[in-house]
Protein backbone atom coordinates (compact mmCIF):
# COMPACT_ATOMS: atom_id res chain seq x y z
CA UNK A 1 0.00 0.00 0.00
CA UNK A 2 1.18 3.52 -0.64
CA UNK A 3 2.52 5.59 2.27
CA UNK A 4 -0.43 7.99 2.30
CA UNK A 5 -2.91 5.13 2.90
CA UNK A 6 -0.88 4.13 5.97
CA UNK A 7 -0.92 7.76 7.11
CA UNK A 8 -4.70 7.92 6.75
CA UNK A 9 -5.12 4.63 8.62
CA UNK A 10 -2.94 5.85 11.51
CA UNK A 11 -4.84 9.14 11.63
CA UNK A 12 -8.19 7.35 11.78
CA UNK A 13 -6.97 4.91 14.41
CA UNK A 14 -5.48 7.76 16.46
CA UNK A 15 -8.72 9.68 16.23
CA UNK A 16 -10.75 6.70 17.47
CA UNK A 17 -8.38 5.92 20.34
CA UNK A 18 -8.13 9.59 21.31
CA UNK A 19 -11.92 9.96 21.35
CA UNK A 20 -12.31 6.89 23.55
CA UNK A 21 -9.65 8.11 25.99
CA UNK A 22 -11.31 11.54 26.15
CA UNK A 23 -14.69 9.94 26.79
CA UNK A 24 -13.23 7.79 29.58
CA UNK A 25 -11.52 10.74 31.25
CA UNK A 26 -14.65 12.91 31.24
CA UNK A 27 -17.01 10.20 32.49
CA UNK A 28 -18.21 10.66 36.04
CA UNK A 29 -20.55 8.86 38.37
CA UNK A 30 -24.02 10.23 38.94
CA UNK A 31 -24.65 10.85 42.63
CA UNK A 32 -27.91 9.14 43.63
CA UNK A 33 -29.74 9.20 46.92
CA UNK A 34 -30.71 5.94 48.61
CA UNK A 35 -34.35 6.58 47.67
CA UNK A 36 -33.44 6.91 44.00
CA UNK A 37 -31.36 3.72 44.12
CA UNK A 38 -34.28 1.90 45.73
CA UNK A 39 -36.73 3.13 43.07
CA UNK A 40 -34.36 2.03 40.32
CA UNK A 41 -33.99 -1.43 41.87
CA UNK A 42 -37.78 -1.78 42.19
CA UNK A 43 -38.32 -0.68 38.59
CA UNK A 44 -35.66 -3.11 37.34
CA UNK A 45 -37.25 -5.98 39.29
CA UNK A 46 -40.69 -5.13 37.88
CA UNK A 47 -39.37 -4.96 34.32
CA UNK A 48 -37.47 -8.24 34.75
CA UNK A 49 -40.67 -9.90 35.93
CA UNK A 50 -42.55 -8.57 32.92
CA UNK A 51 -39.82 -9.80 30.59
CA UNK A 52 -39.93 -13.25 32.19
CA UNK A 53 -43.70 -13.40 31.63
CA UNK A 54 -43.29 -12.46 27.97
CA UNK A 55 -40.51 -15.00 27.49
CA UNK A 56 -42.78 -17.80 28.72
CA UNK A 57 -45.35 -17.03 26.01
Buried (B, 14 or more C-beta within 10 A) or exposed (E): EEEEEEEEEEEEEEEEEEEEEEEEEEEEEEEEEEEEEEEEEEEEEEEEEEEEEEEEE
